[in-house]
Amino acid sequence: MQDARGVACANIAKAFKRFPDLDPPSLACDDLDQRDASLARAIDRAVRRRWLTLVAVIEHASNRPFVTLEPAVAASLLVGTAQLLLFDRLPDHAVIDCTVEWVRHGGKRPRATGLVNAVLRKVVKLRGSLEQTGEIANECHLPRSDGSWWHLTAPVFKTIAPQFGFSKKIWQRVEKQLGDEQARLFAQNAIAEPPLIVTSETLPECVIPHEQHHFGVVPTSLGMNVADLIEQSDGLRVQDPTSGTSLSLLRWMEQTPQRILDLCAGRGTKTKQLRTLFPNAMIGATEPNDVRRASLQEIAGEFDFTVYVPDGDGPTEPFDLIVADVPCSNSGVFARRPEAKYRYDEKYIASLVELQQSIIRDGVAVLHKGGYFLYATCSVDREENGSQVAWMKRKRHLSLIEQSSTMPCGSPKTEPTSWHDGGFAALLQKDG
């Protein structure tokens, strides 16, 4: 019979083999009741968000390089340490005993039970006091996503990077991009649990109004399935204010577009918004991912847009407006996509910039002279944002009309009604 901790350990053991190239979590919770499934997901999410913070603690307690451990052993220590440091109301003895048992039976490493038991007991001794305040860059202070801080009994964190779950190399990039003060705010945002934000012209009464008009926060205490809430509420969708307002740049267009193409449309969130904004326009959409494209095709008839498939019959006439919400580093949404921060390095950004430019070239090729190009990312990286605009102006004969850049706002103690993700959007026009 599976239990929550065992499911989490098994999933993290698979992730250990791929780190730092982590996929979004996918847990096999079918055999768990609702409570245990929630615990398994919470443990998995906590480990992914604070992987390198936990590694620093484990290496201190074990006095050995973490990467030399077997996957099952490494996973058990990550899962056990996460529970001991990042969760409340979980008895130490239960966490340690269950973790040791999983190593013995689920992980099939009975000889490692002594090591796991010893390391987790040292982690317990590392905990000093749990305080409501702490210091960034203090070697003994471990911040948690609820805003509290462990004051540890020994210095563990040599730099800010592991204190907030970044590698040294990636933290250097963050500081280079943002500067010291902004980077510290960015780090606090990355460890926070982001609220679930929805938007609609009319919000359900159970939703708490956000500072941004027409947006609201779904209370964690609601106890309702979000899918059910959306189904019961006409026009309600999950969307952050930064993403939801990127289309507001279209107000700078001097004419109403008659033909629109939504590149990289995903599951159609912006495509549906475009239909609301331009009810009489012909709208086309593309999406390279097979699963997301299938979801897109399911709603194409309802919202009256055409989905173009790879290697199929593409558009035969140019467009007046092209919207390109391109694949990016997700650096504006590390709180929502913690696995993305582990690959945020120079090589990865270079590959993304190349991909983004390829998408831009394809889009501009089917854009009317005088037509508009809306470029958007959920990134705060200059190379993906401002530098790409400069490239479009220089190489694609586009002129900048307006742009907006937003840093993520929110920390472990921030009111959820003021939270928003980071992102970038720019409206350009093709030279006539």
C-alpha positions as CSV (number, residue, x, y, z in Angstrom):
1,M,0.0,0.0,0.0
2,Q,1.4,3.4,-1.0
3,D,1.7,6.3,1.5
4,A,2.2,10.0,0.9
5,R,5.9,10.0,1.9
6,G,6.6,6.9,-0.2
7,V,5.0,8.5,-3.3
8,A,7.0,11.7,-2.8
9,C,10.3,9.7,-2.3
10,A,9.8,7.7,-5.5
11,N,9.0,10.7,-7.5
12,I,12.0,12.7,-6.2
13,A,14.3,9.7,-6.8
14,K,13.4,9.9,-10.5
15,A,13.9,13.7,-10.5
16,F,17.3,13.3,-8.9
17,K,18.6,11.4,-12.0
18,R,17.6,14.4,-14.2
19,F,18.5,17.3,-11.9
20,P,18.9,20.2,-12.8
21,D,16.7,19.4,-15.8
22,L,13.5,18.9,-13.9
23,D,10.1,18.5,-15.5
24,P,6.9,19.8,-13.9
25,P,5.8,17.4,-11.2
26,S,3.6,14.5,-12.0
27,L,2.8,12.3,-9.0
28,A,1.1,8.9,-9.1
29,C,-1.5,9.6,-6.3
30,D,-4.4,7.3,-7.5
31,D,-4.0,4.9,-4.6
32,L,-3.9,7.7,-2.0
33,D,-6.9,9.3,-0.2
34,Q,-7.4,13.0,-0.6
35,R,-5.4,13.9,2.5
36,D,-2.4,11.8,1.7
37,A,-2.4,12.9,-1.9
38,S,-2.3,16.5,-0.7
39,L,0.6,15.8,1.6
40,A,2.5,14.0,-1.2
41,R,2.1,16.9,-3.6
42,A,3.0,19.4,-0.9
43,I,6.3,17.5,-0.1
44,D,7.1,17.2,-3.7
45,R,6.5,20.9,-4.3
46,A,8.6,21.9,-1.3
47,V,11.6,19.8,-2.3
48,R,11.5,21.2,-5.9
49,R,11.2,24.7,-4.6
50,R,14.1,24.4,-2.1
51,W,16.2,21.6,-3.6
52,L,19.6,23.4,-3.2
53,T,18.7,24.7,0.2
54,L,18.0,21.2,1.4
55,V,21.2,19.9,-0.3
56,A,23.2,22.5,1.7
57,V,21.7,21.2,4.9
58,I,22.1,17.6,4.0
59,E,25.8,18.1,3.0
60,H,26.4,19.8,6.3
61,A,24.8,17.0,8.3
62,S,26.3,14.1,6.3
63,N,29.7,15.7,5.6
64,R,29.7,14.2,2.1
65,P,28.9,15.5,-1.4
66,F,25.3,15.1,-2.2
67,V,25.8,14.2,-5.8
68,T,27.7,11.0,-4.8
69,L,24.5,9.5,-3.1
70,E,22.4,6.9,-4.8
71,P,19.1,8.2,-6.1
72,A,16.9,6.5,-3.5
73,V,19.1,7.7,-0.6
74,A,19.3,11.2,-2.0
75,A,15.5,11.3,-2.5
76,S,14.8,10.1,1.0
77,L,17.1,12.7,2.6
78,L,15.5,15.5,0.5
79,V,12.0,14.4,1.4
80,G,12.9,13.8,5.1
81,T,14.8,17.1,5.5
82,A,12.0,19.1,3.7
83,Q,9.5,17.8,6.2
84,L,11.7,18.5,9.2
85,L,12.5,22.1,8.2
86,L,9.7,23.3,6.0
87,F,6.5,21.7,7.5
88,D,4.7,22.1,10.8
89,R,2.8,19.5,12.9
90,L,4.7,16.5,11.5
91,P,6.3,14.6,14.4
92,D,10.0,14.1,14.0
93,H,9.9,10.5,14.9
94,A,7.2,9.8,12.3
95,V,9.1,11.6,9.6
96,I,12.4,9.8,10.4
97,D,10.8,6.3,10.9
98,C,8.8,6.5,7.6
99,T,11.7,7.8,5.6
100,V,14.0,5.0,6.9
101,E,11.4,2.4,6.2
102,W,11.0,3.7,2.6
103,V,14.8,3.4,2.0
104,R,14.7,-0.1,3.3
105,H,11.6,-1.3,1.3
106,G,10.5,1.2,-1.3
107,G,14.0,2.3,-2.2
108,K,15.5,-1.2,-1.7
109,R,18.6,0.1,0.0
110,P,18.6,-1.6,3.4
111,R,22.3,-0.9,4.0
112,A,21.6,2.9,3.7
113,T,19.1,3.0,6.6
114,G,21.7,3.8,9.2
115,L,23.0,6.7,7.1
116,V,19.6,8.2,6.5
117,N,18.6,7.8,10.2
118,A,21.8,9.5,11.3
119,V,21.6,12.4,8.9
120,L,18.0,13.2,9.7
121,R,18.7,13.1,13.4
122,K,21.5,15.6,12.8
123,V,19.1,17.8,10.9
124,V,16.8,17.8,13.9
125,K,19.7,19.0,16.1
126,L,20.5,21.7,13.6
127,R,17.2,23.3,14.2
128,G,17.5,26.0,16.8
129,S,14.5,28.3,17.2
130,L,11.7,29.1,14.7
131,E,11.4,32.9,14.5
132,Q,9.3,35.4,12.6
133,T,12.3,37.4,11.5
134,G,15.7,36.5,10.0
135,E,18.6,37.9,8.0
136,I,19.3,37.5,4.3
137,A,23.0,36.3,3.9
138,N,23.1,35.0,7.5
139,E,24.8,31.6,7.5
140,C,22.5,30.3,10.2
141,H,19.2,31.5,9.0
142,L,16.9,29.4,6.8
143,P,13.8,31.2,5.4
144,R,10.5,29.4,4.9
145,S,7.7,30.0,2.5
146,D,5.3,31.1,5.3
147,G,7.6,34.0,6.3
148,S,9.2,32.3,9.3
149,W,12.9,31.5,9.7
150,W,14.8,28.7,11.3
151,H,17.8,30.0,13.3
152,L,20.1,27.1,13.0
153,T,22.6,26.0,15.6
154,A,25.5,26.0,13.1
155,P,26.5,28.0,10.0
156,V,25.2,26.2,6.8
157,F,24.8,28.7,4.1
158,K,28.0,30.2,2.8
159,T,26.2,32.6,0.4
160,I,22.7,33.8,-0.4
161,A,22.4,31.4,-3.3
162,P,21.7,28.1,-1.3
163,Q,19.9,30.0,1.4
164,F,17.1,30.7,-1.2
165,G,17.7,27.6,-3.4
166,F,19.8,28.9,-6.2
167,S,23.1,27.6,-7.6
168,K,26.1,29.9,-7.3
169,K,26.3,30.3,-11.1
170,I,22.6,31.1,-11.5
171,W,22.6,33.5,-8.6
172,Q,25.4,35.4,-10.2
173,R,23.3,35.8,-13.3
174,V,20.4,37.0,-11.2
175,E,22.5,39.7,-9.5
176,K,24.0,40.7,-12.8
177,Q,20.6,41.1,-14.3
178,L,18.8,42.8,-11.4
179,G,21.4,44.4,-9.1
180,D,21.9,43.5,-5.4
181,E,18.7,45.1,-3.9
182,Q,16.3,43.9,-6.5
183,A,17.9,40.4,-6.5
184,R,17.2,40.0,-2.8
185,L,13.5,40.8,-3.4
186,F,13.5,38.4,-6.3
187,A,14.9,35.6,-4.1
188,Q,12.2,36.1,-1.5
189,N,9.6,36.0,-4.2
190,A,11.0,32.7,-5.5
191,I,10.5,30.8,-2.2
192,A,6.9,32.0,-1.6
193,E,3.8,30.0,-2.3
194,P,2.0,32.0,-5.0
195,P,-1.8,32.5,-4.6
196,L,-4.2,31.1,-7.2
197,I,-5.5,34.2,-9.1
198,V,-8.5,34.2,-11.4
199,T,-10.1,36.8,-13.6
200,S,-13.5,37.6,-15.0
201,E,-15.7,40.6,-15.7
202,T,-17.8,39.4,-12.7
203,L,-16.0,37.5,-10.0
204,P,-17.7,34.9,-7.8
205,E,-18.6,36.0,-4.3
206,C,-16.2,33.5,-2.7
207,V,-13.2,35.0,-4.5
208,I,-11.3,37.8,-2.8
209,P,-10.9,40.9,-5.0
210,H,-7.3,41.6,-6.1
211,E,-5.8,45.1,-6.3
212,Q,-6.0,44.7,-10.0
213,H,-9.5,45.3,-11.3
214,H,-11.4,42.1,-12.5
215,F,-8.8,39.8,-10.8
216,G,-9.3,37.9,-7.6
217,V,-7.6,35.4,-5.3
218,V,-9.1,32.0,-4.6
219,P,-8.9,31.4,-0.8
220,T,-6.9,28.4,0.2
221,S,-9.6,27.6,2.7
222,L,-12.3,27.4,0.0
223,G,-12.2,23.7,-0.2
224,M,-13.7,23.7,-3.7
225,N,-12.1,22.1,-6.8
226,V,-10.9,25.0,-8.9
227,A,-12.1,23.2,-12.1
228,D,-15.6,23.1,-10.6
229,L,-15.4,26.8,-9.6
230,I,-14.5,27.7,-13.2
231,E,-17.3,25.5,-14.6
232,Q,-19.8,27.2,-12.4
233,S,-18.7,30.7,-13.2
234,D,-19.2,32.1,-16.6
235,G,-16.0,33.5,-18.2
236,L,-13.8,32.8,-15.2
237,R,-10.2,31.7,-16.0
238,V,-7.0,31.2,-14.1
239,Q,-4.6,34.0,-15.0
240,D,-2.1,36.3,-13.3
241,P,-2.6,40.1,-13.7
242,T,0.7,40.5,-15.5
243,S,-0.1,37.9,-18.1
244,G,-3.7,39.1,-18.3
245,T,-2.9,42.7,-19.0
246,S,-0.2,42.2,-21.7
247,L,-2.9,42.5,-24.3
248,S,-3.7,46.0,-23.0
249,L,-0.8,47.3,-25.2
250,L,-3.1,46.7,-28.2
251,R,-4.9,50.0,-27.3
252,W,-2.0,51.7,-29.0
253,M,-3.0,50.3,-32.4
254,E,-4.4,52.9,-34.8
255,Q,-6.8,50.5,-36.5
256,T,-8.8,47.4,-35.6
257,P,-7.2,44.2,-36.9
258,Q,-9.3,42.0,-39.2
259,R,-6.9,39.1,-39.3
260,I,-5.1,37.9,-36.2
261,L,-2.6,35.1,-35.6
262,D,-1.8,33.9,-32.1
263,L,1.6,32.1,-32.2
264,C,2.5,29.6,-29.4
265,A,-1.1,29.8,-28.2
266,G,-0.8,27.1,-25.6
267,R,-4.3,26.1,-24.4
268,G,-5.9,29.2,-25.8
269,T,-6.0,31.7,-22.9
270,K,-5.0,34.7,-24.9
271,T,-6.8,33.4,-28.0
272,K,-10.0,33.6,-26.1
273,Q,-9.2,37.1,-24.9
274,L,-8.5,38.1,-28.5
275,R,-11.9,36.8,-29.5
276,T,-13.5,39.0,-26.8
277,L,-11.5,42.0,-27.9
278,F,-12.1,41.6,-31.6
279,P,-15.4,39.7,-32.1
280,N,-15.5,40.2,-35.9
281,A,-11.8,39.3,-36.7
282,M,-10.6,36.1,-38.3
283,I,-8.3,34.5,-35.7
284,G,-5.7,31.8,-36.3
285,A,-3.6,30.0,-33.7
286,T,-0.5,27.8,-33.7
287,E,0.9,25.5,-30.9
288,P,3.8,23.2,-31.4
289,N,3.1,21.0,-28.3
290,D,0.8,18.1,-29.3
291,V,-1.0,18.0,-25.9
292,R,-1.7,21.7,-25.7
293,R,-2.7,21.9,-29.3
294,A,-5.3,19.1,-28.7
295,S,-6.8,21.3,-25.9
296,L,-6.7,24.3,-28.3
297,Q,-8.6,22.4,-30.9
298,E,-11.3,21.4,-28.4
299,I,-12.3,25.0,-28.0
300,A,-11.6,26.2,-31.5
301,G,-15.2,25.8,-32.6
302,E,-16.7,27.4,-29.6
303,F,-14.6,30.6,-29.9
304,D,-14.5,30.6,-33.7
305,F,-10.8,30.4,-34.5
306,T,-8.6,28.2,-36.8
307,V,-5.8,26.0,-35.5
308,Y,-2.9,25.5,-37.9
309,V,-1.1,22.2,-37.5
310,P,2.5,21.6,-38.2
311,D,3.2,20.6,-41.9
312,G,-0.5,21.3,-42.7
313,D,-2.1,24.0,-44.8
314,G,-1.0,27.2,-43.2
315,P,-2.4,30.7,-43.7
316,T,-2.5,31.9,-47.3
317,E,-3.0,35.6,-46.5
318,P,-1.0,37.9,-44.3
319,F,-2.2,39.1,-40.9
320,D,-2.9,42.6,-39.4
321,L,-1.9,41.5,-35.9
322,I,0.4,38.7,-34.6
323,V,0.6,37.8,-30.9
324,A,3.7,35.9,-29.9
325,D,3.7,34.8,-26.2
326,V,7.0,32.9,-26.7
327,P,8.7,30.1,-24.8
328,C,11.0,31.7,-22.2
329,S,13.1,31.1,-19.1
330,N,10.1,31.7,-16.8
331,S,12.3,33.9,-14.7
332,G,9.3,36.1,-13.9
333,V,7.4,33.1,-12.4
334,F,10.0,31.1,-10.5
335,A,7.5,31.0,-7.6
336,R,5.1,29.1,-9.8
337,R,7.7,27.2,-11.8
338,P,10.5,26.5,-9.3
339,E,12.1,23.8,-11.6
340,A,12.8,26.6,-14.1
341,K,15.3,28.4,-11.9
342,Y,17.8,25.4,-12.0
343,R,18.4,25.8,-15.7
344,Y,18.5,29.6,-15.8
345,D,22.1,29.8,-17.1
346,E,23.9,31.4,-20.1
347,K,23.7,28.4,-22.3
348,Y,20.0,27.9,-21.7
349,I,19.2,31.6,-22.3
350,A,21.2,31.5,-25.5
351,S,19.2,28.6,-26.8
352,L,15.9,30.4,-25.9
353,V,17.0,33.6,-27.6
354,E,17.6,31.6,-30.8
355,L,14.2,29.9,-30.5
356,Q,12.4,33.2,-29.9
357,Q,14.1,34.8,-32.9
358,S,13.0,31.9,-35.1
359,I,9.4,32.3,-33.9
360,I,9.6,36.1,-34.5
361,R,11.0,35.5,-38.1
362,D,8.1,33.2,-38.9
363,G,5.6,35.6,-37.5
364,V,6.9,38.7,-39.3
365,A,7.0,36.8,-42.5
366,V,3.2,36.6,-42.5
367,L,2.6,40.1,-41.2
368,H,1.2,42.9,-43.4
369,K,3.3,46.0,-43.9
370,G,2.0,48.4,-41.2
371,G,0.7,45.4,-39.2
372,Y,1.3,45.0,-35.5
373,F,3.4,42.5,-33.6
374,L,2.8,41.9,-29.9
375,Y,5.8,40.1,-28.2
376,A,5.4,38.8,-24.7
377,T,7.3,36.7,-22.2
378,C,7.0,35.7,-18.5
379,S,10.7,36.6,-18.1
380,V,12.6,39.4,-16.5
381,D,15.8,38.7,-18.4
382,R,17.1,41.5,-20.5
383,E,18.4,39.2,-23.3
384,E,14.8,37.7,-23.7
385,N,13.1,41.1,-23.5
386,G,14.8,44.4,-24.3
387,S,17.5,42.8,-26.4
388,Q,15.0,41.0,-28.5
389,V,13.1,44.3,-29.1
390,A,16.4,45.8,-30.2
391,W,17.0,42.9,-32.6
392,M,13.5,43.1,-34.0
393,K,14.0,46.8,-34.7
394,R,17.4,46.2,-36.3
395,K,16.9,43.0,-38.2
396,R,13.1,42.6,-38.8
397,H,12.3,46.2,-39.7
398,L,9.8,46.7,-36.8
399,S,9.3,49.9,-34.9
400,L,8.6,50.0,-31.2
401,I,5.2,51.5,-30.3
402,E,5.1,50.7,-26.6
403,Q,6.4,48.2,-24.0
404,S,6.0,47.3,-20.4
405,S,8.3,45.4,-18.0
406,T,7.1,44.0,-14.7
407,M,9.1,42.6,-11.8
408,P,7.4,39.9,-9.8
409,C,5.7,41.3,-6.6
410,G,5.2,39.1,-3.6
411,S,7.1,37.5,-0.7
412,P,6.3,35.0,2.0
413,K,4.5,37.7,4.0
414,T,2.9,39.7,1.3
415,E,-0.9,39.9,1.1
416,P,-2.0,37.6,-1.8
417,T,-4.2,40.4,-3.2
418,S,-1.1,42.4,-4.1
419,W,0.7,39.5,-5.8
420,H,1.6,39.5,-9.4
421,D,4.1,37.6,-11.6
422,G,6.9,39.2,-13.6
423,G,6.8,39.6,-17.3
424,F,7.4,41.7,-20.4
425,A,5.4,42.8,-23.4
426,A,6.2,45.0,-26.4
427,L,4.0,46.2,-29.3
428,L,5.8,46.8,-32.5
429,Q,4.7,47.8,-36.0
430,K,6.1,46.5,-39.3
431,D,7.6,49.3,-41.4
432,G,5.5,50.2,-44.4
